[in-house]
Amino acid sequence: MLIAGFPAGAWGTNCYLVAPAAGEECVIIDPGHQAAPGVEETLRKHRLKPVAVVLTHGHLDHVASVVPVCGAHDVPAWIHPEDRFMMSDPEKGLGRSIGMPLLGELTVGEPDDVRELNDGAKLQLAGLEFSVAHAPGHTRGSVTFRMPEMADVPSVLFSGDLLFAGSIGRTDMPGGSMDDMLESLARVVLPLDDSTVVLPGHNEHTTIGQERATNPYLRQVAAGQGASEAPRRGM
């Protein structure tokens, strides 16, 4: 399996291209702010043909390049219905102080073909399977994508802004909720095998086992403690 990722734009958002192997069809995950050139470079480098864009949530730093990427390759974009509005109205999803400085340079809107992600769905794309789990907390429509273990490749969780190496996503923007975030961690993350790889993991990946041992938020959830007792994540 091929997973090619790169950080894009002002926020360094992780964009991934996933394929069974080089020279085959691929899925693009989270083409955010200024990601289009990196997407095209990665497609050329690995001789990939995109068949879909899938989005972990609707914030500008994850969806800003959806229109040009989908338009260039005539592919659909998949997003949870509760976050779909952010593609056309990113300010409402980010808040004015965060969203406005970049809006002048962007062409916001929806691609021609938008499809809805639902909890428990299994997407069969590019010869790969992605299990969708609705994981609100960072936004109301946040999701994760999990790929099953294949041959000698461990299961992979594309966590969006639910889980990072040692931290979690912010909950202080419109639609964010620490209670929802902790419930999503308990329902979506804690049941996974320790060997499951988590992306993104800052400069390198992490695993569920490593997160159980080091992530203070997961320790709080495992201990059954609520939002009032959870550590607080800053910028």
C-alpha positions in Angstrom: 0.0 0.0 0.0 1.1 3.5 -0.8 0.4 6.4 1.6 2.0 9.7 0.4 1.5 12.7 2.6 2.7 16.3 2.8 1.9 19.4 5.0 0.1 22.2 3.1 -0.6 25.9 3.5 -0.4 28.3 6.4 -1.4 25.7 9.0 0.7 22.8 7.6 -2.3 20.6 7.3 -1.6 17.0 6.4 -2.9 16.0 3.0 -2.7 12.3 2.1 -2.9 10.3 -1.2 -3.6 6.6 -0.6 -3.4 3.9 -3.2 -2.8 0.1 -3.4 0.5 0.8 -5.1 2.3 3.3 -7.3 0.8 3.6 -10.8 -2.8 2.9 -9.6 -5.9 4.7 -8.6 -5.8 6.7 -5.4 -8.0 8.6 -2.9 -7.0 12.1 -1.7 -7.7 12.9 1.9 -8.0 16.6 3.1 -6.7 18.8 0.3 -6.6 22.0 2.3 -5.2 25.4 2.0 -2.6 25.6 -0.8 -2.6 21.8 -1.2 -3.3 21.6 -5.0 0.3 22.0 -6.2 1.4 19.3 -3.7 -1.4 17.0 -4.8 -0.4 17.4 -8.5 3.3 16.8 -7.7 2.5 13.7 -5.7 0.2 12.3 -8.5 3.0 12.8 -11.0 5.7 11.3 -8.8 3.8 8.1 -8.1 1.8 8.0 -11.4 -1.5 8.0 -9.6 -5.0 8.5 -10.9 -7.4 10.1 -8.3 -11.0 8.7 -8.0 -12.3 10.7 -5.0 -11.6 13.3 -2.4 -12.6 12.4 1.2 -12.7 15.0 4.0 -12.3 14.4 7.7 -14.2 17.7 8.4 -15.1 21.0 6.9 -12.6 23.5 8.2 -10.9 25.7 5.7 -7.4 24.2 6.3 -8.8 20.8 5.3 -11.1 21.7 2.3 -9.7 24.9 0.7 -8.3 23.1 -2.4 -11.3 20.7 -2.9 -12.8 22.7 -5.8 -9.7 22.9 -7.9 -8.6 19.4 -7.2 -12.0 17.8 -7.9 -12.5 20.0 -10.9 -9.1 19.2 -12.4 -9.7 15.4 -12.2 -13.6 15.3 -12.4 -13.9 13.4 -9.1 -16.5 13.6 -6.3 -15.8 14.9 -2.7 -17.2 13.1 0.3 -18.0 15.0 3.5 -20.3 14.5 6.5 -23.6 16.4 6.0 -23.2 18.5 9.2 -19.9 20.0 7.9 -21.0 20.5 4.3 -22.0 24.1 4.7 -18.3 25.0 5.6 -17.2 24.5 2.0 -19.3 27.5 0.9 -19.2 29.4 4.2 -15.9 28.8 5.9 -16.1 31.8 8.2 -19.2 30.3 10.0 -17.1 27.2 10.7 -13.9 28.8 11.9 -15.0 32.0 13.4 -14.2 35.5 12.1 -10.8 36.0 13.7 -9.4 32.8 12.3 -11.2 32.5 9.0 -11.2 36.0 7.6 -7.5 36.7 7.0 -7.3 34.0 4.3 -10.7 34.3 2.7 -9.6 37.0 0.3 -7.2 34.7 -1.5 -9.6 31.7 -1.8 -12.3 30.6 -4.1 -14.8 29.0 -1.7 -17.6 26.8 -2.7 -18.6 23.2 -3.5 -17.3 21.0 -6.3 -19.8 19.8 -8.8 -20.3 16.3 -7.2 -20.6 16.2 -3.4 -21.5 13.0 -1.6 -22.4 12.5 2.1 -20.5 10.4 4.6 -22.5 8.6 7.2 -21.4 6.8 10.4 -20.6 3.2 9.9 -20.3 3.5 6.1 -17.7 1.5 4.2 -16.4 3.3 1.2 -14.9 1.1 -1.6 -12.6 3.4 -3.5 -9.5 2.8 -5.6 -9.5 -0.9 -4.6 -9.3 0.1 -0.9 -11.9 0.0 2.0 -12.4 3.0 4.3 -14.6 2.6 7.3 -16.2 5.9 8.3 -16.8 6.8 12.0 -18.6 10.0 12.9 -16.4 11.6 15.5 -17.8 15.0 16.6 -15.9 17.2 19.0 -13.6 19.3 16.7 -16.6 20.0 14.5 -20.1 18.5 14.5 -19.4 16.6 11.3 -15.9 15.3 12.0 -15.2 11.8 10.9 -12.3 9.3 10.9 -11.4 6.9 8.1 -10.0 3.5 9.1 -8.4 1.0 6.7 -8.3 -2.6 7.8 -5.1 -4.6 8.2 -3.9 -5.9 4.8 -1.2 -8.7 4.5 1.8 -7.2 6.4 0.4 -3.7 6.6 -1.3 -2.7 9.9 -4.6 -1.0 10.2 -4.5 2.7 9.6 -6.7 5.4 11.2 -6.9 8.8 9.4 -8.0 10.8 12.4 -8.3 14.3 11.0 -8.3 16.6 14.0 -9.6 14.0 16.5 -6.3 12.6 17.6 -2.7 13.6 17.2 0.5 12.3 18.7 0.0 13.2 22.4 -2.9 15.6 21.8 -6.4 16.1 20.3 -8.0 18.7 18.1 -9.3 22.1 19.3 -12.8 22.4 20.7 -12.9 26.2 21.0 -14.3 27.0 17.5 -17.9 26.9 16.3 -19.3 23.4 16.6 -16.5 22.2 19.0 -17.3 20.4 22.2 -15.0 18.8 24.7 -17.8 16.5 25.9 -18.3 15.3 22.3 -14.6 15.0 21.7 -14.1 12.7 24.7 -17.1 10.6 23.8 -15.6 10.2 20.3 -12.3 9.2 21.7 -14.0 6.6 23.9 -16.1 5.2 21.1 -13.9 5.5 18.0 -10.3 5.3 19.3 -10.1 3.3 22.5 -11.5 0.0 21.0 -8.8 -0.1 18.3 -5.9 -2.5 18.4 -2.6 -1.2 19.8 -0.9 -1.8 16.4 -3.3 0.6 14.6 -1.3 3.4 13.0 -2.7 6.9 13.5 -2.2 9.7 10.9 -1.5 12.5 11.3 1.2 12.2 14.0 3.0 15.5 13.5 6.3 14.7 11.7 5.8 10.9 11.9 3.0 8.5 12.6 2.0 7.2 16.0 0.0 4.1 17.1 -3.0 3.5 19.3 -0.7 1.7 21.7 1.7 4.7 22.0 -1.3 7.0 22.5 -2.7 4.8 25.3 0.6 5.2 27.1 1.4 8.9 26.4 -1.8 10.8 25.5 -3.3 12.5 28.6 -6.7 12.8 26.9 -6.9 9.1 26.2 -5.8 8.4 29.8 -8.6 10.6 31.1 -11.1 8.8 28.8 -9.9 5.4 29.8 -10.2 6.4 33.5 -13.8 7.4 32.9 -13.3 11.1 33.7 -15.4 13.8 32.1 -14.7 17.0 30.3 -14.3 19.1 33.5 -11.3 16.9 34.4 -9.7 16.7 30.9 -6.5 18.6 30.1 -6.9 21.6 27.9 -5.3 21.9 24.6 -4.0 25.3 23.4 -3.1 26.5 19.9 
